[in-house]
Amino acid sequence: MSNLRIAVERKVLVSSRKFEEVVAAIDAAVGHPDMQAFWKEIAGTSTYSEMEAVVQRAIGPSGLMEFFHFDHGQFLKKAQNVAALVATPRIVRFVIGNPLIMMSMAKHVHDAGSYAPVTLLVDERDGGVHLSYDTMASFLGSYGEPVALRVARELDAKVEALMTSAAALTT
């Protein structure tokens, strides 16, 4: 077994918007395909252009789609003391990406498949709603493959634009 040390860069934005507004903005920007039908349709393609068309139909305005999301807050809520008047923790992990982007990285660095699709974490705490993302470029930087790194930076830009828009940090 060999080891590769990877330094990860985390981008964090803090929004003064309500948690529900941030989540709704993300939901509006990413595609929400029926994943069972999506994989079946992908399996039924025989050419790259057919596969690309399926993916293009699945992505949202951000160029990304949601593979699934986890409501981590529901587990924390169960662990809270119900008698305490503490706000319910709200944490949602979005697993988002674009299979065409992943493929563009993985054909140069197979390990890109370990990091894509990516996670966008949205959590509410004192001081606002935090949006956190571990950059793909930081994951792939250690591999020294310039083409994969260029694609990773393009993906990072898409996710960062999504974060900024959802946090309403642009006008």
Salt bridges, closest charged atoms under 4 A:
GLU9 OE2 - LYS11 NZ 3.37
GLU20 OE2 - ARG90 NH1 2.18
GLU21 OE1 - ARG17 NE 3.78
ASP27 OD1 - HIS32 NE2 3.88
GLU41 OE2 - ARG57 NH2 2.29
GLU66 OE1 - HIS32 ND1 3.86
GLU66 OE2 - HIS69 ND1 2.97
ASP123 OD2 - ARG125 NE 2.59
GLU124 OE1 - ARG90 NE 2.81
ASP134 OD1 - ARG10 NE 2.60
GLU145 OE2 - HIS108 ND1 4.00
GLU154 OE2 - ARG150 NH1 2.96
